[in-house]
Amino acid sequence: MTKIKTIYKGATAALALAVTNLATADIANISTRAFIDPANGGDSFILSGIVITDTSQRVLVRATGPSLQGVNGVSDPGVLVIDVEGNILGDLDDWQSAPNSFAAALTGFAPSDPAEAAYLTTLDPGAYAAQANANEAGFVLLEVYDTPLVTLSQGLSNAAGSGAEFTILNTALTATGLDAALAGDGPFTLFAPTDAAFAALPEGTLESLLAEEGLVTLTNILLLHVIGSQIASTDLVAGDNVAPSLLEGNDLTVSVGDGVAVNGSNVIETDAFGTNGVIHVIDAVILP
């Protein structure tokens, strides 16, 4: 069970505190909205205390303002998570700058505005505080979501709808039918190119691949980005790690040195897990 206590500093009105699922063992989704104003007492924030019992929970804590409808939301909210001893676990501003922003996007709960904040983490049983803050007057919404893992296919669909850089990959997987494969049992390892990676292909290439006559080639390219087993970053050793891709006769070489690269593409985020595998984000499309 999760217990909640909310404090408003610099808040003139607390509009809503909604808590659900307290009858279950799962963490409740917390939603707290208030008007905060530094003029009412220094820094403005909403602080929610959270107690997690029994088992660890993967949660996403987010602070929104620009996307709030019908109210004057703060333009640049931040989010802070601390433990009972006062240690800062996460202190984030723009959510897409977080080191695990893609994993946050996979949950389906990433903010819709890049100026909003989100922190994805796993909390062990214990007491914590989640804070939404701003240095301006306006409404801010603090939320804590339980975020169970989903399939890689569902996660990519969530990411494409979050404003993250994966709409082209999701479109390509859907066009080739490989989205259904990535909803299967797995396990899989997917090296996911960003939208910018697809945009860097020679002019006209992407349009040709997405056309009916290009789908076989596109399918082969996408299969080259998938390994039929789960390989997390902790499974890699220094130097070259070679594994067969799902494109028959084509291996992927993951090189670990000063950074991590796969067949020449840089890995820019690792270990976004799903129920049936893991995704690593890369900055270039791998070609056969």
Secondary structure, 3 states (H helix, E strand, C coil): CEEEEEEEECEEEEEEEEECCCCCCCCCCEEEEEEECHHHCCCEEEEEEEEECCCCEEEEEEEECCCCCCCCECCCCEEEEEECCCCEEEEECCHHHCCCHHHHHHCCCCCCCCCCEEEEEEECCEEEEEEEEECCCEEEEEEEEECCCCCHHHHHHHHHCCCCCCHHHHHHHHHHCHHHHCCCCCCEEEEEECHHHHHCCCCCHHHHHHCHHHHHHHHHHHHCCEECCCCCHHHCCCEEEEEEECCCCCEEEEEECCCEEECCEEEEEEEEEECCEEEEEECCCCCC
